[in-house]
Amino acid sequence: MHALPLAVMAFILYIAAASWQGLTLARRVPPRTALVRSFGLLGLLCHLPLAIGLLDQGASLLPGLSTSAVLASGLAVLTLLVISLFKPVLNVATGLFPLAGLTLLLAVGLPSPERHPGMTPGIALHALSSALAFAFLAIAAFQAILLGVQNQALRHHHIRGVVQSLPPLTSMERILFELIWAGMALLSLAIASGFVFVDDMFAQHLVHKTVLSLLAWVIFATLLVCHHWLGWRGMRAVRWTLVGYLVLLLAYFGSKFVLEVLLNRG
């Protein structure tokens, strides 16, 4: 099956899952976690062949923009589905699933970089840890948005609607920091493996990505340290999480977009 029909099917399934979960958040329909997970899983089953197909093409030494976007968004969906079996994070699907579907549709139309022999095991470790770090921190970012909505609502004494559908504030914060810790461990592995296995960052246009990734690491590390020692939480934690995620998003996809789309260089 061609890429576009698969991407469209995945998008529709993701939108269906996100719509039901969004209506559940708004207390318009009863919770149906099995339904949301089922639609999300079906969307993922349409999503994964696209990621595998891109990787099987012997993508360049490091994955290009379309491959990275499809792989990272698929791993984010898979990670969320797995975590939701143990933690009440399925509400994140309201934002994450449509973004994953939209990423697929956009990635299908993006130019592919010049092809080279396949990745070495070290580069594969770097790519996989990078994608997993992005997945965990993307979930953390959407969790932070929900936490911010909850904080603002409670601050203004609005206790109906979305607030009633979310877990207690303390649980929301605990889950946020657990996600950040996991993402930071993977991001640390990604950065370390990049320094070890990537030979010439200047030749491969990776300096900007490395600098921005390190900046994102510093932002998240600062948040974790200050949360532990200074008790940072609430809207401050939300803002630092979102800033760190935006820097990471720019690190992973900003320079790739400029090189591959704007400058048409693989």
C-alpha positions as CSV (number, residue, x, y, z in Angstrom):
1,M,0.0,0.0,0.0
2,H,1.3,3.5,-0.9
3,A,2.4,5.9,1.8
4,L,-0.4,8.5,1.4
5,P,-3.4,6.1,2.0
6,L,-1.7,4.7,5.1
7,A,-1.0,8.2,6.4
8,V,-4.6,9.2,5.8
9,M,-5.9,6.1,7.6
10,A,-3.6,6.7,10.5
11,F,-4.7,10.4,10.7
12,I,-8.4,9.5,10.7
13,L,-7.9,6.9,13.4
14,Y,-5.8,9.2,15.6
15,I,-8.4,12.0,15.2
16,A,-11.2,9.5,16.2
17,A,-9.3,8.5,19.3
18,A,-8.4,12.1,20.2
19,S,-11.9,13.3,19.7
20,W,-13.4,10.7,22.0
21,Q,-10.8,11.5,24.7
22,G,-11.4,15.2,24.2
23,L,-15.1,14.8,24.7
24,T,-14.4,12.7,27.7
25,L,-12.3,15.5,29.1
26,A,-15.2,17.9,28.5
27,R,-17.5,15.4,30.2
28,R,-19.7,15.1,27.1
29,V,-19.3,11.4,26.8
30,P,-18.4,8.6,29.3
31,P,-14.8,7.4,29.5
32,R,-13.9,4.6,27.1
33,T,-10.2,4.0,27.5
34,A,-10.3,0.7,25.6
35,L,-11.9,2.5,22.6
36,V,-9.4,5.2,22.7
37,R,-6.5,2.8,23.0
38,S,-7.9,0.6,20.2
39,F,-8.2,3.5,17.7
40,G,-4.8,4.7,18.7
41,L,-3.3,1.2,18.2
42,L,-5.0,0.9,14.8
43,G,-3.6,4.2,13.9
44,L,-0.2,3.1,15.0
45,L,-0.5,-0.1,12.9
46,C,-0.9,2.2,9.9
47,H,1.9,4.4,11.1
48,L,4.6,1.9,11.7
49,P,4.9,0.5,8.2
50,L,5.7,4.0,7.0
51,A,8.5,4.3,9.6
52,I,9.9,0.8,8.8
53,G,9.7,1.6,5.1
54,L,11.7,4.8,5.5
55,L,14.3,3.0,7.6
56,D,14.5,0.0,5.2
57,Q,15.4,2.3,2.4
58,G,18.9,2.6,3.9
59,A,18.3,6.1,5.0
60,S,21.3,8.4,5.3
61,L,23.9,8.1,8.0
62,L,21.5,10.0,10.2
63,P,17.8,9.9,9.5
64,G,16.4,12.8,7.5
65,L,13.5,15.1,8.4
66,S,10.7,12.8,7.1
67,T,12.2,9.7,8.6
68,S,12.9,11.4,12.0
69,A,9.4,12.9,12.1
70,V,7.6,9.6,11.4
71,L,9.8,7.6,13.7
72,A,9.6,10.1,16.6
73,S,5.8,10.6,16.3
74,G,5.2,6.8,16.1
75,L,7.3,6.2,19.1
76,A,5.5,8.9,21.0
77,V,2.1,7.3,20.3
78,L,3.5,3.8,21.2
79,T,5.1,5.2,24.4
80,L,1.8,6.9,25.4
81,L,-0.2,3.8,24.8
82,V,2.1,1.7,27.0
83,I,2.4,4.2,29.8
84,S,-1.4,4.7,29.8
85,L,-1.7,1.1,31.0
86,F,0.1,2.0,34.2
87,K,-0.4,5.8,34.6
88,P,-3.5,8.0,34.0
89,V,-1.9,9.8,31.0
90,L,-4.4,8.9,28.3
91,N,-5.7,12.5,28.3
92,V,-2.5,13.5,26.5
93,A,-3.8,11.7,23.5
94,T,-6.2,14.6,22.9
95,G,-3.2,16.6,21.7
96,L,-0.6,14.0,20.8
97,F,-2.6,11.8,18.5
98,P,-3.7,14.6,16.1
99,L,-0.1,15.9,16.0
100,A,1.2,12.5,15.2
101,G,-1.4,12.1,12.4
102,L,-0.6,15.6,11.0
103,T,3.2,14.8,11.1
104,L,2.5,11.7,9.0
105,L,0.6,13.6,6.4
106,L,3.3,16.3,6.2
107,A,6.2,13.8,6.2
108,V,4.7,12.0,3.2
109,G,5.1,15.1,1.1
110,L,8.6,16.1,2.3
111,P,11.6,15.5,0.1
112,S,13.9,12.6,1.1
113,P,17.6,13.2,1.6
114,E,20.2,11.6,-0.5
115,R,20.6,7.9,0.3
116,H,23.7,6.3,1.7
117,P,24.6,2.9,3.1
118,G,22.6,2.0,6.3
119,M,23.3,3.1,9.8
120,T,25.9,1.6,12.0
121,P,24.8,0.1,15.3
122,G,26.2,3.1,17.2
123,I,24.3,5.6,15.0
124,A,21.2,3.4,15.3
125,L,21.6,3.7,19.2
126,H,21.9,7.4,18.9
127,A,18.8,7.7,16.6
128,L,16.7,5.4,18.7
129,S,17.6,7.1,22.0
130,S,17.0,10.5,20.4
131,A,13.5,9.5,19.2
132,L,12.6,7.9,22.5
133,A,13.8,11.0,24.4
134,F,11.7,13.1,22.1
135,A,8.7,10.8,22.6
136,F,8.9,11.0,26.5
137,L,9.4,14.7,26.5
138,A,6.6,15.3,24.0
139,I,4.2,13.4,26.3
140,A,5.6,15.5,29.2
141,A,4.9,18.7,27.3
142,F,1.3,17.8,26.7
143,Q,1.0,16.7,30.3
144,A,2.4,20.1,31.3
145,I,-0.3,21.8,29.2
146,L,-3.0,19.9,31.0
147,L,-1.4,20.7,34.3
148,G,-1.4,24.3,33.4
149,V,-5.1,24.3,32.5
150,Q,-5.8,22.5,35.8
151,N,-3.7,25.0,37.8
152,Q,-5.4,28.0,36.2
153,A,-8.9,26.5,36.7
154,L,-8.3,25.8,40.3
155,R,-6.7,29.2,40.9
156,H,-10.0,30.8,39.6
157,H,-12.1,28.3,41.6
158,H,-13.4,26.6,38.4
159,I,-13.9,23.0,39.5
160,R,-16.2,21.7,36.8
161,G,-15.6,20.4,33.3
162,V,-12.1,19.5,32.4
163,V,-10.8,19.8,36.0
164,Q,-13.2,17.1,37.2
165,S,-11.9,14.7,34.5
166,L,-8.3,15.1,35.4
167,P,-6.4,13.2,38.2
168,P,-5.6,15.2,41.3
169,L,-3.1,18.0,40.9
170,T,-0.4,16.2,42.9
171,S,-0.8,13.1,40.7
172,M,-0.5,15.2,37.6
173,E,2.7,16.9,38.8
174,R,4.2,13.6,39.9
175,I,3.6,12.0,36.5
176,L,5.0,15.1,34.8
177,F,8.3,14.8,36.6
178,E,8.5,11.1,36.1
179,L,8.1,11.7,32.4
180,I,10.8,14.3,32.5
181,W,13.2,12.1,34.4
182,A,12.7,9.3,31.8
183,G,13.1,11.7,28.9
184,M,16.3,13.2,30.5
185,A,17.9,9.8,30.9
186,L,17.2,9.0,27.2
187,L,18.3,12.5,26.1
188,S,21.6,12.0,28.1
189,L,22.1,8.7,26.2
190,A,21.4,10.4,22.9
191,I,23.8,13.2,23.5
192,A,26.6,10.9,24.8
193,S,26.2,8.4,21.9
194,G,26.2,11.3,19.4
195,F,29.6,12.5,20.7
196,V,30.9,8.9,20.6
197,F,29.6,7.7,17.3
198,V,29.1,10.7,15.1
199,D,32.5,11.4,13.4
200,D,32.3,14.9,11.9
201,M,29.5,17.0,13.2
202,F,30.5,20.0,11.1
203,A,30.4,18.0,7.8
204,Q,27.0,16.6,8.7
205,H,25.6,20.0,9.8
206,L,24.9,18.8,13.3
207,V,26.5,21.6,15.3
208,H,23.2,23.5,15.7
209,K,21.4,20.3,16.7
210,T,24.0,19.5,19.3
211,V,24.1,23.0,20.8
212,L,20.3,23.1,21.0
213,S,20.0,19.6,22.5
214,L,22.5,20.5,25.2
215,L,20.5,23.7,25.9
216,A,17.3,21.6,26.2
217,W,19.2,19.2,28.5
218,V,20.3,22.1,30.7
219,I,16.8,23.5,30.9
220,F,15.3,20.2,32.0
221,A,18.2,19.5,34.4
222,T,17.7,22.9,36.0
223,L,14.0,22.2,36.4
224,L,14.6,18.8,38.0
225,V,17.3,20.2,40.4
226,C,15.1,23.2,41.4
227,H,12.1,21.0,41.8
228,H,14.0,18.8,44.2
229,W,15.9,21.5,46.2
230,L,13.7,24.6,45.8
231,G,10.2,23.0,45.4
232,W,9.5,24.3,41.9
233,R,6.1,23.2,40.7
234,G,2.8,24.5,39.3
235,M,3.0,27.1,36.5
236,R,6.8,27.5,36.8
237,A,7.2,23.8,36.1
238,V,4.8,24.1,33.2
239,R,6.7,27.0,31.6
240,W,10.1,25.4,32.0
241,T,8.8,22.1,30.6
242,L,7.3,23.8,27.5
243,V,10.4,26.0,26.9
244,G,12.7,22.9,27.2
245,Y,10.5,20.9,24.8
246,L,10.4,23.8,22.2
247,V,14.1,24.0,22.3
248,L,14.4,20.3,21.8
249,L,11.8,20.4,18.9
250,L,14.0,23.1,17.3
251,A,17.1,21.0,17.8
252,Y,15.6,17.8,16.3
253,F,13.7,19.3,13.4
254,G,14.7,23.0,12.9
255,S,18.0,22.5,11.2
256,K,16.8,19.5,9.3
257,F,13.9,21.5,7.9
258,V,16.2,24.3,6.8
259,L,18.7,22.0,5.2
260,E,16.3,19.5,3.5
261,V,13.3,21.7,2.7
262,L,14.5,25.3,2.4
263,L,18.0,24.6,1.1
264,N,17.2,21.2,-0.5
265,R,20.4,19.7,0.9
266,G,20.5,16.1,2.2
